[in-house]
Amino acid sequence: MFFRSLAETHGLNAAAVVLSGTGADGTMGVKRVKEHGGLVLVQDPAEAEYDAMPRHALATGVVDAALPVAEMPRR
């Protein structure tokens, strides 16, 4: 719900960041953020302690970049 609300409220100014985690939380939300023109960043699954959430987000095909966490602020 958070990403969907963010997308609808902030459109082009929205940014979704998916970090380490289990399950597919955020998958529908990142799609919504991208539909509204926002930015979608995902933690590099190779770096994540739990890679399921980053991998599910990447599988949507809407991710702008998969990066190590330390590189995300610059993006």
N, C-alpha and C positions, 0 to 999 in steps of 0.2 A: 504494500500500500504506500510506503514512503516514496519510492521512486516514481510511482504513478502520480501521486499528488505533486511531487516536485516538478515533474514534466509538465503537468497541466497548469501549474501556477507560474513557472519560470521559463518555460519554453526554451528558446535559444540560450538562455543563461544557466540552464540546468547542467549539472555534472554528476554522473553516477560513477561511484568507485566501488568495485567488487573486490573484496579481499578474501583471504583464506577462510574456508568454512566447508561444512558438509551440506549436502542436499543441493537443491536448485533454487534456493531463495534468491529473489532478485531477477530471475530470468525474464519474467513478463515485464517487470519494471524497467529493465534496461531497454527493452524494445520500445516501450512508451517514451522513454527519454529521447531515444534516437528519432522516433516518429515526430517529436516536437522540435527537432533540430539541436538537441543537447549533445554533450560530450560523454562518451562512455569509456572508462578506463578499467582495466582488470589487472590484478596482480599476476605476474608471470607464474603459471602453475608449477613450474620447476622450482620456484622459490617458496611457494606456499606450503605451510605445514599440512593443511588439508586442501587438496586441489579440486574438490568437487564443484564448489561454487564458481571459481574462476573458469573451469572447463565448461560448465553448463552455460555460463555467460558467453564464452567464446563460440559455443555451438550455435548461438542465435545468429551469428553473422553480422551483427551490428556494432561490434566493439571497435573503437577507434585505435586502441593500442593496448597491448599486454606488456607490462613493464615491471621491473623490480620496484618495490615500494619506494626506495630511495630516489628513484627517477620521476615519480609521479608529480611532485610539486612543480617541477620545471615545466611539465607538459601542461 
